Amino acid sequence: MVGSDRVLTFPQVDHLQRMVSLEMSVIARGSNPTLTMTPMQLIESVRERLTDAGISVKDIRINGSAASCVVAGDKRRSYNDLDVLFNLSGGTVSKADDPTRHDRIRSAALSALVDFFPDDRMHSQAPTTEELSEMYVHKMVKIENSFDRWSLISLQNHSGCNLELKFVDSMRRKYQFSIDSFQVIIDSYLLYLESSPIPMNERFFPTVVAQTFYGNFDDALKHLRHKLIATHNPEEIRGGGLLKYCGLLACDYRPAENVDAQRLEKYMCARFFIDFPAIELQKVQLENYLENHFVKQEDQRGLFLVLVMNVIQRSAFCLPAQERDSTLQLIHQMAIKVTFYPEIRSLGSCHSNNIFDRDVEHHPPFFTALRRSLGLPSPDSLPHLSCSHCDQKSTRIYTQAFVFPVIFTNTFVIPDRN
């Protein structure tokens, strides 16, 4: 791919150094100790354990939103998780040739955690791989098929910024959208730390290269800095990138000028429902996305779900009407739950199990939060009903005129929880 690499400037390398040198905690289940380390310390320990286990590491990269932060050069930009990718030299080795490979990788990665145990625990018997997994692993993924062979270990942090270690023999699709297509190769930075006694400065710092798998580095960087959505072949992405796309819309991204949004949405919907045909699978995917991507933006969850409904309503032509309606009803109910129920519980009035008050003076916190979350029209534009439990005027909330590509009207009715 022409123009897919770029040498980082000193401010970018300095941002990388701050990111991997920031002390973080890995929280444990039960009464087990919380582990404290910097990402760089864990990276070096994992690399050493992999080498000892006979697993050759080709290179190490910062991936995902953390890599995008480094490339963007904007220290105010946040990232969800710190993704560290270990490219392994074993892409041609089949499972039949080395059936123990995955277990050796997992054991090596988890055993590195022992290096960060408190001193009073170092004298006791070292925990087994299974015990370490039970104590510290938030999520574990293993993918093996004709095109992909990789695994992931996610370690949970108090702040919601998890440390994710990905071990890759082969991976056909390395990104979803241009803004998350960057990888920063940190081997030269690691070598600099090991061999140079001179602190980094503007005149003396390691040569660190960033790559984009989107194609053109300048285009991908433009999309990142201007909050634009673009990708190639969305039908190759697991789940079609549908949830990520709607998550970007909820964060004020918009399709790039040369992107056919209608065609893009059609392919994304088709792949999503191929990968997750059952309503139960769709529910799990939506719940996992909410849990993993809206830790710090809980007030955006309702908007995200409404945007998913919008896209499915206008673009899921691959589904029979009955199946599409079932999916829309599922998301509708989830939107009600994540948007309304926290506020309902806080009201403590007759409306907590019934319909919502229209009068801003009656329940201003709820009404304000609702309007901000879903971009509702003004109170005067809503039809009102009489509340059967008090004299105040109330309403069924009609969400109208969303500012995204197609106007979508939907009626939210809170079910009685008695």
BELWORA-V666651 format. One record per helix or strand of 2 or more residues. SS is the DSSP state (H for helix, E for strand). FROM is the first residue (numbers start at 1). TO is the last residue. Records with the same first field share a line. If there is no record, write none. Layout:
SS = FROM-TO, FROM-TO
This chain:
E = 5-7, 23-26, 35-38, 57-63, 82-88, 137-144, 149-155, 163-170, 182-185, 209-212, 228-229, 254-255, 356-357, 385-386, 393-395, 397-399, 410-412
H = 10-21, 39-52, 64-72, 101-116, 119-122, 129-136, 178-180, 187-195, 217-226, 234-236, 238-250, 261-275, 279-293, 298-315, 321-347, 350-353, 364-374, 379-381
